[in-house]
């Protein structure tokens, strides 16, 4: 919005300068207006470059976090699929013990 206001002001001053005054002052005003417009554009470009650099850094951090999450999930899945449960069942033959006791 600031850029639009600055550029509109520059254009209005340029038009006023062309409508009034002699050729030398018109050239001076036009050159001054061009310098202001160029400075405004340079500032806007610098701000856009900084915003893009910040966005790129944020994306790199997000990608690193996603890679870490994926690695952790893959490790958990591998540990889960490789684990085995062994169940040992012990059976006692009570009838055989009783029969042996009766024969003594």
KOLLUMSE-817177 format. One record per atom (N, C-alpha, C): residue in three letters; y, z negated, x. Coordinates in steps of 0.05 Angstrom, whole numbers, plus 5000, padded with zeros to 4 digits. Each point is the difference from the previous one (the first is absolute). Example, Ala and Ser with C-alpha at 12.3 -4.5 7.8 and 13.67 -1.06 7.14 Angstrom:
BEGIN
Ala488648445264
Ala502450004982
Ala502450005018
Ser502150144993
Ser502449995016
Ser502249864985
***
This chain:
BEGIN
Unk497650005016
Unk502450004984
Unk502550005017
Unk500049845022
Unk502349995018
Unk500550285012
Unk497850135007
Unk500350275012
Unk501350194981
Unk499349994974
Unk501250174980
Unk503049944997
Unk500749755000
Unk502849924998
Unk501650105024
Unk498949965024
Unk501450095024
Unk500350305000
Unk497950144994
Unk500250305000
Unk501950104978
Unk500049874977
Unk501950084979
Unk502849955009
Unk500549785013
Unk502749945010
Unk500850215021
Unk498250075017
Unk500650205021
Unk500750264987
Unk498550084980
Unk500550264987
Unk502749994985
Unk500549784987
Unk502649984985
Unk502350015020
Unk499849865022
Unk502250015020
Unk500350285012
Unk497850135004
Unk500150275010
Unk501450194981
Unk499349974974
Unk501350174980
Unk503049944998
Unk500749755001
Unk502849925000
Unk501550105024
Unk498749995023
Unk501250105025
Unk500450304999
Unk498250144988
Unk500350294998
Unk502250084980
Unk500349844979
Unk502050064980
Unk502849935010
Unk500349815017
Unk502649915009
Unk500350035031
Unk502450055009
Unk500550005029
Unk499750265013
Unk500650015025
Unk499850255015
Unk497350045012
Unk499650225013
Unk497350085010
Unk499149815022
Unk501949905017
Unk499249825022
Unk499049744989
Unk501349884980
Unk499149754989
Unk497450044984
Unk499750234988
Unk497650064985
Unk497650005019
Unk500350135023
Unk497950015020
Unk499349725010
Unk502149845005
Unk499549735010
Unk498549844979
Unk500950024975
Unk498749844979
Unk497150104996
Unk499650265001
Unk497450114996
Unk498149915023
Unk501150005024
Unk498349925023
Unk499449704998
Unk501949844991
Unk499649714997
Unk497949954978
Unk500250164978
Unk498049964978
Unk497250085009
Unk499850215017
Unk497450085010
Unk498949795018
Unk501749875016
Unk499149795018
Unk498949764984
Unk501549934979
Unk499049784983
Unk497450074986
Unk499850244990
Unk497550084987
Unk497750005020
Unk500550105024
Unk497950005021
Unk499149715007
Unk502049835002
Unk499349725007
Unk498349874977
Unk500850064975
Unk498549894978
Unk497150114999
Unk499850255006
Unk497350125001
Unk498349895023
Unk501349955023
Unk498549895022
Unk499149714994
Unk501749854987
Unk499249734992
Unk497750004980
Unk500150194981
Unk497950024980
Unk497450085013
Unk500150195019
Unk497650085014
Unk498849785017
Unk501749845012
Unk499049775016
Unk498649804982
Unk501249954976
Unk498849814981
Unk497350114990
Unk499850264995
Unk497550114991
Unk497949995022
Unk500850045025
Unk498149995022
Unk498949715003
Unk501849804997
Unk499149735002
Unk498149934977
Unk500750094976
Unk498249954977
Unk497350125004
Unk499950255011
Unk497550135005
Unk498449855021
Unk501349915021
Unk498649855021
Unk498849744989
Unk501549874982
Unk498949754988
Unk497650064982
Unk500350224985
Unk497850084982
Unk497550075016
Unk500350145022
Unk497750075018
Unk498749755011
Unk501749805008
Unk498949755011
Unk498449854978
Unk501150004976
Unk498649864978
Unk497450144994
Unk500050265000
Unk497550154995
Unk497949945022
Unk500949995025
Unk498149945022
Unk498849724997
Unk501749814991
Unk499049734996
Unk498049994977
Unk500650144979
Unk498250014977
Unk497350135007
Unk500250225016
Unk497550135009
Unk498349815017
Unk501349855018
Unk498649825017
Unk498749784983
Unk501449904980
Unk498949794983
Unk497650114984
Unk500250254990
Unk497850124986
Unk497650045018
Unk500550085025
Unk497750035018
Unk498749745006
Unk501549785003
Unk498849745004
Unk498449914976
Unk501150044976
Unk498549934976
Unk497450154997
Unk500250265006
Unk497650174999
Unk497949915020
Unk500849935024
Unk498149915021
Unk498749744991
Unk501649824989
Unk498949744991
Unk498050044978
Unk500750174981
Unk498250064978
Unk497450135009
Unk500350185019
Unk497650135011
Unk498249805015
Unk501249825014
Unk498549795014
Unk498649824981
Unk501349924979
Unk498849834979
Unk497750144987
Unk500450264994
Unk497850154987
Unk497650035018
Unk500550055026
Unk497850035019
Unk498549745003
Unk501549775001
Unk498649745002
Unk498449944975
Unk501050084978
Unk498649954975
Unk497550174997
Unk500150255008
Unk497750174997
Unk497949955021
Unk500749885023
Unk498049955021
Unk498749734998
Unk501149824984
Unk498849744998
Unk497550014983
Unk497949845008
Unk497549994985
Unk499549714993
Unk498749954978
Unk499349734992
Unk497049985001
Unk499049805014
Unk497149965002
Unk499349754984
Unk498150034982
Unk499149774984
Unk497149945007
Unk499549755007
Unk497349915006
Unk499049834978
Unk497750074990
Unk498749854978
Unk497649855011
Unk499949744996
Unk497749845009
Unk498449924975
Unk497450075000
Unk498349934978
Unk497949795009
Unk499849794985
Unk498049795006
Unk497850014980
Unk497650015010
Unk497750014983
Unk499249714993
Unk500949904978
Unk499449724992
Unk497149964992
Unk498850204988
Unk497249984991
Unk498149975024
Unk500650155021
Unk498249985024
Unk500249735012
Unk502349885001
Unk500449735012
Unk498449794983
Unk500250034974
Unk498549814982
Unk497050035003
Unk499050245003
Unk497150055003
Unk499149885026
Unk501650025021
Unk499249885026
Unk499949704999
Unk501749884985
Unk500249714997
Unk497549904986
Unk499050154981
Unk497749914984
Unk497450025016
Unk499850165020
Unk497650045015
Unk499649785022
Unk501949845005
Unk499849815021
Unk498549774991
***
